[in-house]
Amino acid sequence: MKVYIGLPRGFCAGVVRAIDIVELALEKFGAPVYVKHEIVHNPYVVRSLERKGAITVEDVEDIPEGSTVVFSA
C-alpha cells in the first residue's frame, strides 16, 4: 500500500486562529489567561499554551472574578 501525504500539512485555519487568540490574550493581558474547555483537541498544543500561562478550566465557577477568559467554540 502506498500512502500519499499532502503538503503543506498543519492545522486548519480555525485551530490556528484559536491558538493565536490565546497567545494574543497572553501578550496583551499577561498570565494567567483562563480558557474554558480545551481550546484545541491537541494535548501538545494545550500543554504549550499552559506553559505560557493559559489555564484550562471546565467550569466557569473555577475562574476568578475579573480574570481574562477565552471561550472555546
Sequence and secondary structure as in RCSB ss.txt:
>XXXX:A:sequence
MKVYIGLPRGFCAGVVRAIDIVELALEKFGAPVYVKHEIVHNPYVVRSLERKGAITVEDVEDIPEGSTVVFSA
>XXXX:A:secstr
      SS    HHHHHHHHHHHHHHHHH S EEEES SSS HHHHHHHHHHTEEEES GGGS TT EEEE  
